[in-house]
Amino acid sequence: MKAGKIWIYPLAIVVVANFTGCASVPKASTELQEKGRSFSPDPGKAVVYVYRPYNYFGSASVCDVSLDQRDFGRLGLNTYLFGDVDPGPHAIRSRSEMGGGPGVPQKFDAEAGKIYFFRVDPGLTQFGIKHVNEKEGRDCVSQCELSGDNVFKYEAEQPVVVERRNNSPMSGKKKQILQMDEHLSPLPTLASERTAQEEEIIAFAAFQEKAKAWRELSAKPPLPEGVQRYRSLAEEAYQHQDYQAAVAYYEKGLTVEPIWAQGHFNAASLAGDYLQKYDKAVSHMRRYLELRPDAPNAVAGRQQMAIWREKTKSGVPSGSPTGSPAEPSNVGGLNLR
């Protein structure tokens, strides 16, 4: 009888968590609210709306939405996201912060001047996403509030296409990495023509493949000896409050073994909270969450990553070490082991 209670009790917690509480996100500015209500794409663009109507089931979980493998924003109850996209093929998907992995993507071909609506529906561990007709979409969006965590002007997140200086054909593997998938335009051939953002897009695409292979391993391999050495140096630097050196050592360890989840987590926490290097913090936290999407601190990690992104967008000065965290993160603190 006692054994039965031990197995049932955790399940009850999960079920209650899906039915209690209320997922919420920040409110958008008045200017963006007005733009969203206009239902008008910019010239030469299509516009995408994703909304989440009220649903008691799954109401405690915030929904992450991505478009072409990039963050589109986060949805609470009765909220929506929108953004302009270039004409052509795209893929959109949703993911619950309660875990369970991303939902099945919805693919669509955008035409300039048209509006596309998608509705998010919660499930037991995932959020589904469904294309709906324009009338239903307009009616529902009109009853929702714009999420403050909305990546507006989405085309700004797309790779910048420049004229090629080299007309030689690319190999299949190189083309796959540069394009990310069939939905995106190819990036420049020459590394010198790429921006830092484009380099990060390419690097993260390659990292996702490695992370997927690592997650599927039944037995995870031990860390290489070189990583152990850099970890010890990072821990020593942290104890002496030399946070810049600590991050540098973690990153050296990550060059030896990129699939080091705790190294990414610690580097993110130090870079964001102690050094105010928010871009670096987001980069490492993204990789930690890619490796450990169901970690106990994954939800808090996503929330903290959203805060760092907001600080970057709002023009908060970045990269000025203070020696102590100005705003401690809510991800459970460093785990130096």
C-alpha positions in Angstrom: 0.0 0.0 0.0 2.8 2.4 0.9 4.6 1.6 -2.4 1.5 2.5 -4.3 1.4 5.9 -2.7 5.0 6.6 -3.4 4.4 6.2 -7.2 1.0 8.0 -7.3 2.0 11.1 -5.3 4.6 12.5 -7.8 2.1 11.9 -10.6 -0.5 13.8 -8.7 1.9 16.8 -8.4 2.4 16.9 -12.1 -1.3 16.7 -12.8 -2.1 19.5 -10.3 0.7 21.6 -11.8 -1.1 21.4 -15.1 -4.4 22.5 -13.7 -3.4 25.2 -11.2 -1.7 28.6 -11.4 -1.8 30.9 -14.3 0.9 31.3 -16.9 1.7 35.0 -17.5 4.1 37.0 -19.5 5.0 40.7 -19.5 2.7 43.2 -21.3 3.8 44.7 -24.6 4.1 48.5 -25.2 1.2 50.5 -26.4 3.0 51.1 -29.7 3.3 47.4 -30.4 -0.2 46.8 -29.2 -1.5 49.2 -31.9 0.7 47.7 -34.6 -0.5 44.2 -33.7 -4.2 45.3 -33.9 -3.6 46.7 -37.4 -3.4 43.3 -39.0 -1.2 44.8 -41.8 2.1 43.3 -43.0 4.9 45.7 -44.1 5.4 46.1 -47.8 6.8 43.0 -49.4 6.3 40.9 -46.2 3.8 38.5 -44.8 2.7 38.7 -41.1 2.4 35.8 -38.7 0.1 35.7 -35.6 0.3 33.0 -33.0 -2.3 33.2 -30.2 -3.1 31.2 -27.1 -6.7 31.3 -26.0 -7.8 30.5 -22.4 -7.7 26.8 -21.6 -7.9 25.5 -18.1 -5.7 22.5 -18.9 -2.1 23.4 -19.0 -2.8 26.9 -17.7 0.2 26.9 -15.3 2.7 26.6 -18.1 4.2 29.3 -20.3 4.5 28.4 -24.0 7.7 29.1 -26.0 7.2 29.6 -29.7 10.0 29.4 -32.3 9.9 30.3 -36.0 12.5 28.6 -38.3 14.5 27.5 -35.2 14.7 31.0 -33.7 12.8 32.4 -30.7 9.6 34.1 -31.7 8.4 34.7 -28.1 6.5 33.4 -25.1 2.8 33.0 -24.6 0.7 33.2 -21.4 -3.1 32.7 -21.3 -5.1 34.9 -23.7 -1.9 36.4 -25.3 -0.6 36.5 -28.9 2.6 37.1 -30.8 3.1 38.6 -34.2 5.9 39.4 -36.7 6.7 40.1 -40.3 8.4 37.4 -42.3 9.8 37.2 -45.8 7.8 35.4 -48.5 8.7 31.7 -48.8 8.7 28.5 -46.8 8.7 28.7 -43.0 8.2 26.3 -40.0 6.7 27.3 -36.7 6.5 25.2 -33.5 5.5 25.5 -29.8 7.0 24.1 -26.6 5.7 23.9 -23.1 8.0 25.0 -20.2 6.6 22.0 -18.2 8.9 19.8 -20.4 8.0 17.1 -22.8 10.0 18.5 -25.8 8.9 20.6 -28.7 5.7 19.9 -30.5 5.4 19.0 -34.2 6.2 22.0 -36.4 3.7 23.5 -38.8 5.1 24.3 -42.2 3.7 27.0 -44.4 4.5 29.0 -47.5 4.2 32.7 -46.9 3.0 35.1 -49.6 3.7 38.8 -49.5 0.7 40.8 -48.2 -1.0 37.8 -46.6 -1.7 37.2 -42.9 -1.3 33.8 -41.2 -2.8 32.7 -37.9 -1.8 29.8 -35.7 -3.5 28.7 -32.5 -1.7 27.1 -29.6 -3.5 24.2 -27.8 -2.1 22.6 -24.6 -1.6 18.9 -24.2 -0.5 16.8 -21.2 3.2 17.6 -21.7 3.3 19.5 -25.0 1.6 22.4 -26.8 0.3 21.7 -30.2 0.0 24.4 -32.9 -2.6 24.6 -35.6 -3.1 26.8 -38.6 -6.5 28.5 -38.5 -8.5 30.6 -41.1 -8.2 34.3 -41.1 -11.7 35.0 -39.7 -11.2 32.8 -36.7 -7.7 34.1 -36.2 -8.7 37.8 -36.3 -11.6 37.2 -33.9 -9.5 35.4 -31.3 -6.5 37.7 -31.6 -8.8 40.7 -31.0 -9.7 39.2 -27.7 -6.1 38.5 -26.6 -3.4 40.8 -25.3 0.0 41.1 -27.1 2.8 39.3 -25.2 5.6 41.6 -24.0 8.0 38.8 -24.9 7.5 39.2 -28.6 10.4 39.1 -31.1 8.9 41.8 -33.3 10.3 42.6 -36.8 11.2 38.9 -37.1 13.1 39.3 -40.4 15.8 41.2 -38.4 16.6 37.8 -36.9 17.1 36.3 -40.3 20.6 35.9 -41.9 21.7 38.8 -44.0 22.2 37.7 -47.6 25.1 39.4 -49.4 26.4 39.0 -52.9 28.6 36.0 -53.2 32.2 36.6 -54.3 32.7 32.9 -54.9 30.4 31.1 -57.3 31.9 27.7 -56.6 29.3 25.1 -55.5 29.1 24.2 -51.8 29.3 20.7 -50.5 26.0 19.1 -49.3 27.1 19.1 -45.6 28.4 22.7 -45.7 25.2 23.9 -47.4 23.1 22.1 -44.8 24.9 23.9 -42.0 24.8 27.3 -43.6 21.1 27.1 -44.5 20.1 25.6 -41.1 17.2 23.8 -42.9 15.3 24.2 -46.2 13.4 27.2 -44.9 16.3 29.6 -44.6 18.3 31.5 -47.2 22.0 30.5 -47.4 24.5 32.6 -45.5 27.6 34.1 -47.2 30.3 31.7 -48.3 33.2 33.8 -46.9 33.5 33.9 -43.1 34.7 37.5 -43.3 31.3 38.5 -44.7 29.3 37.1 -41.8 28.2 39.1 -38.8 28.6 37.9 -35.2 24.9 37.0 -35.1 25.2 34.9 -38.3 28.2 33.1 -36.8 26.2 32.3 -33.7 23.3 30.9 -35.9 25.7 28.6 -37.7 27.5 27.5 -34.5 24.2 26.8 -32.7 22.9 24.7 -35.6 25.9 22.5 -35.4 25.7 22.3 -31.6 22.1 21.2 -31.9 23.2 18.1 -33.8 25.8 17.2 -31.2 23.4 17.8 -28.4 20.7 15.6 -29.9 23.3 12.7 -30.3 24.4 13.3 -26.7 20.9 13.2 -25.3 20.2 9.9 -27.0 23.2 8.2 -25.4 22.0 5.7 -22.7 25.3 6.1 -20.8 27.0 9.5 -20.9 30.8 9.5 -21.3 33.0 11.0 -18.6 34.5 14.5 -19.1 37.9 14.5 -20.8 40.9 15.1 -18.6 41.4 18.6 -20.1 38.0 19.6 -19.1 38.6 18.5 -15.5 41.7 20.7 -15.4 39.9 23.8 -16.7 37.0 23.2 -14.3 39.3 23.2 -11.4 40.9 26.4 -12.5 37.4 28.0 -13.0 36.4 26.9 -9.5 39.5 28.4 -8.0 39.0 31.7 -9.9 35.4 31.8 -8.7 36.4 31.3 -5.1 38.8 34.3 -5.5 35.9 36.3 -7.0 37.8 36.6 -10.3 34.6 36.0 -12.4 36.1 37.0 -15.7 38.8 34.4 -15.4 36.3 31.8 -14.2 34.2 32.3 -17.4 37.4 32.2 -19.5 38.4 28.9 -18.0 34.9 27.4 -18.4 35.0 28.4 -22.1 38.4 26.8 -22.5 36.9 23.7 -21.1 34.0 23.9 -23.5 36.4 24.1 -26.5 37.7 20.7 -25.4 34.2 19.3 -24.8 31.3 21.5 -26.1 28.8 18.9 -24.7 29.5 19.9 -21.1 26.1 21.0 -19.7 27.3 22.3 -16.4 30.1 24.2 -18.0 27.5 26.1 -20.1 25.3 26.7 -17.1 28.0 28.1 -14.9 29.4 30.2 -17.7 25.9 31.6 -18.4 25.3 32.4 -14.7 28.7 34.1 -14.2 28.5 36.1 -17.5 25.0 37.3 -16.9 24.9 38.0 -13.2 28.5 39.0 -12.4 29.8 40.4 -15.7 26.6 41.7 -17.2 27.6 40.1 -20.6 24.1 39.2 -21.5 24.7 38.0 -25.1 27.3 35.6 -23.8 25.0 34.5 -21.0 22.2 33.8 -23.4 24.4 31.9 -25.7 25.6 29.5 -23.0 22.2 29.1 -21.4 20.7 28.2 -24.8 23.2 25.4 -25.0 22.6 24.2 -21.5 18.9 24.0 -22.2 19.5 22.2 -25.5 21.4 19.6 -23.6 19.2 19.5 -20.5 15.7 20.5 -21.6 14.0 18.7 -18.8 16.4 19.7 -16.0 14.8 20.8 -12.7 16.0 24.4 -13.3 15.1 24.5 -17.0 12.0 26.6 -16.6 13.9 29.1 -14.4 16.7 29.1 -16.9 14.4 30.0 -19.7 12.9 32.8 -17.6 16.4 34.1 -16.8 17.4 34.0 -20.4 14.3 36.1 -21.3 15.4 38.7 -18.7 18.9 38.8 -20.2 17.5 39.2 -23.7 15.3 42.0 -22.5 18.2 43.8 -20.9 20.1 43.5 -24.2 17.1 44.9 -26.2 16.4 47.7 -23.7 20.0 49.0 -24.0 21.2 48.1 -20.5 25.0 48.5 -20.5 26.8 45.2 -21.1 30.2 44.0 -20.2 31.0 46.1 -17.2 32.1 43.8 -14.4 30.8 44.8 -11.0 32.4 42.1 -8.9 29.0 41.0 -7.5 25.7 40.1 -9.2 23.5 43.2 -9.7 20.4 41.0 -10.0 20.9 37.4 -9.0 19.5 34.9 -11.4 16.6 32.6 -10.4 18.1 29.4 -11.7 19.3 27.7 -8.6 22.8 29.2 -8.3 26.1 27.9 -9.6 26.7 24.2 -9.5 30.5 24.0 -9.8 30.4 20.2 -10.1 
